Amino acid sequence: MEHTFPLSWLLTAFAAYTALLFFISWLTSRKADSNSFFLGNKKSPWPIVAYGMVGTSISGVTFISVPGNVMNENFYYMPLVLGFVIGYVVIAKVLLPLYYKMNVTSIYTYLENRFGFTTYRTGAAVFMVSRILGAAVRIFIVVLVLHTFLPEGSVPFWIVAGVFMLLIFLYTYRGGVKTIIWTDVLQTTFMLLAVVLTVVSIARAMDWNFGTMTRAVVAIDYSNWFNWDWSASNNAVKQFISGIFITIVMTGLDQEMMQKNLTCKDLKSAQKNIYTTSITLVLVNLLFLTLGAVMAIYVNQRLGGMQGIGLADALGNFTKAQTDKVFPVIASQYLGLGVGLFFIIGLISASYPSAGGALTSLTTSFCIDFLGFNKKKDLAQERKDKIRKLVHASFAVLFFLIILVLYVVNNQAIINLVYLLAAYTYGPLLGFFFFGILTKYRVRDKVTPFLALAAPILCYLTDLAFKTWFNFGLGFTVLIVNGLLVFVGMWIFREKPSRVTA
C-alpha cells in the first residue's frame, strides 16, 4: 500500500547519520597532519580498506540505477562485473608494485619519472577533469533524489546542495583519506543493509521464502546474464573486456581509489585488499541485480506494473530515467517506514564518502601535482596545511556551482553528456601508463597534451561512424579505443630507448 514518507523521519535519519560521520571524523582526525590527509600515515588495516572499497566502488548513482535498470537490460551488467576481477588482478600484479616501489603520494608522479614534466601534468589534469565531471554528476543525482523527498517548494534546491557539500567539506577537511577509509566502512554497511532489507520486505509481501524467491528470479527473463547480440553495446564479450579496462583505469589509474590502497603498510597488504575487493564486488553486484529482479516481479505482479507506480506513459512505455526511480519509489512509498529509512541512510552513506573521496583525491592531486608540496622542502608544514584546506574548500565550492548548473539545465541529455565526457577523458591515462609499462621508449614530452585532446575526439568520431555504417556501438569499449589511440600516438612520437627510471 502506498504511503507518504514523513519529513520528520527523513530529517532525523539524515541528522543521525551525519552526526555519526562527524564523530568518526573527529576520532580519525585527532593529531592529523598532511601525511594523515594524503596517506593515512600508512597504517590502514587492509581488511578495513577492502571492505570500505566495496561501498566506494558502488556510488549513489549505482545504488539507485543498477537495480532499476534490470527492467531494461536484465542481468547484462554481470559480464562487466566479472571483467572487474581480471582488472583487479592486473592492478595487484602490475600497478601496485610500481606505486610502492616509487613510494608515491600521487600516482601520476610515475609519468614525470617516465616521460617528463609535461606528461605528468597532463595526466594529473586528465584525472582532475574526469573526477570533477563524474563526481559532480553523481553528487547532483543524489542531491536531487534527497530534494524530492522534501515537500514540494518547502526548501530550495540550492540550500539542499549547499548543506550537503558543506557537510562533506567539514567532515573531510582535517582527516582526509584517513577519515574516508573509516567512513567507507559505514557506507558499505548501511548500503548493503538497505538492499538486504528491501529484498526481505518484498519477499514477505510476496509470501516467498529464500528458495521460492530464488526460483522466481531464475525463472524470469530478467535474470539472463549474457546478451550475445554483437551489435548491442551491452554484448557480453564487449562487457567483459570493457570491465577489465574500466577497472584498470577507474581504479588502478585513479588517484582517489589508489590513494586508499597506498595507506596500507606494505605492498602485500595492499594486494590482499585488492583481491578481496574484487571477489566481494561480484557478490555485492549480484545482490543489487537480484534486488532489481525482485522489484520487477513485485511491481508487475502486485502494483500494476510501471504504470501502477506512475513511472510509465499510457501505453506502458518507460525510459532509463524512469527505471532509476523504481528503487526510491518502492522503498519510500510501498514497503513501510523502516525500509524507507534504511533506503535514505543507504543513499546518504553511498554519497557522503564518495563525494568526500573525490574532494580528498582532487585536493591531493592539486597539492602534490600542481603546487609541488613534495618538492618544496622550504615550505613550513603549517603553511602547507593552510593551503591544503583552502584548496579543499575551493573544490567543494566548485562542486556546488556545477551542481547548480546541472539543476538549472535539468536536461537528461546534458547530464549524460557530462558523464560521457568524464568517461572519455580517462582514456589518455590508459594510453600514458601502458605505453610506459609495456615499452622502453620515451616520448616527446610536449606532444602528450595534444594526444590527450585528440584521442577522445577521434574516439567519439569512430564510435559515431561505427553506429552509422555498421549499426555497431562500441559501448564501454570506447575506453579501450581511446587508450589505444593515445598509445599509437605516443608510438608515432617515440624517441630512442633510454634508461627508464621507474
BELZINOR-V769773 format. One record per backbone hydrogen bond with DSSP energy under -1.0 kcal/mol. CO is the residue of the C=O (numbers start at 0). NH is the residue of the N-H. Records with the same first field share a line. If there is no record, write none. Layout:
BEGIN
CO->NH, NH
END
This chain:
BEGIN
5->9
6->10
7->11
8->12
9->13
10->14
11->15
12->16
13->17
14->18
15->19
16->20
17->21
18->22
19->23
20->24
21->25
22->26
23->27
24->28
28->31
32->36
33->37
34->38, 40
35->39
36->176
38->41
39->42
44->48
45->49
46->50
47->51
48->52
51->55
52->56
58->62
59->63
60->64
61->65
64->68
66->69
67->70
68->71, 72
69->73
72->75
74->77
76->80
77->81
78->82
79->83
82->86
83->87
84->88
85->89
86->90
87->91
88->92
89->93, 94
90->95
94->98
95->99
96->100
97->101
98->103
105->108
106->109
108->112
109->113
110->114, 115
115->119
116->120
117->121
118->122
119->123
120->124
121->125
122->126
123->127
124->128
125->129
126->130
127->131
128->132
129->133
130->134
131->135
132->136
133->137
134->138
135->139
136->140
137->141
138->142
139->143
140->144
141->145
142->146
143->147
146->149
150->153
155->159
156->160
157->161
158->162
159->163
160->164
161->165
162->166
163->167
164->168
165->169
166->170
168->172
171->175
174->177
175->179
176->180
177->181
178->182
179->183
182->186
183->187
184->188
185->189
186->190
187->191
188->192
189->193
190->194
191->195
192->196
193->197
194->198
195->199
196->200
197->201
198->202
199->203
200->204
201->205
202->207
203->206
208->212
209->213
210->214
211->215
212->216
213->217
214->218
219->222
220->223
223->74
226->235
228->231
230->472
231->234
234->238
235->239
236->240
237->241
238->242
239->243
240->244
241->245
242->246
243->247
244->248
245->249
246->250, 251
253->257
254->258
256->260
257->261
259->262
260->263
262->43
265->269
266->270
267->271
268->272
269->273
270->274
271->275
272->276
273->277
274->278
275->279
276->280
277->281
278->282
279->283
280->284
281->285
282->286
283->287
284->288
285->289
286->290
287->291
288->292
289->293
290->294
291->295
292->296
293->297
294->298
295->299
296->300
297->301
298->304
303->307
305->310
306->309
312->315
316->312
318->322
319->323
321->324
322->325
324->328
325->329
326->330
327->331
328->332
329->333
332->2
335->339
336->340
337->341
338->342
339->343
340->344
341->345
342->346
343->347
344->348
345->349
347->351
350->354
351->355
352->356
353->357
354->358
355->359
356->360
357->361
358->362
359->363
360->364
361->365
362->366
363->367
364->368
365->369, 370
366->372
371->374, 375
374->376
375->378
379->383
380->384
381->385
382->386
383->387
384->388
385->389
386->390
387->391
388->392
389->393
390->394
391->395
392->396
393->397
394->398
395->399
396->400
397->401
398->402
399->403
400->404
401->405
402->406
403->407
404->408
405->409
410->414
411->415
412->416
413->417
414->418
415->419
416->420
417->421
418->422
419->423
420->424
423->426
425->429
426->430
427->431
428->432
429->433
430->434
431->435
432->436
433->437
434->438
441->494
443->446
446->450
447->451
448->452
449->453
450->454
453->457
454->458
455->459
456->460
457->461
458->462
459->463
460->464
461->465
462->466
463->467
464->468
465->469, 471
473->476
474->477
475->478
476->480
477->481
478->482
479->483
480->484
481->485
482->486
483->487
484->488
485->489
486->490
487->491
488->492
490->493
492->443
END
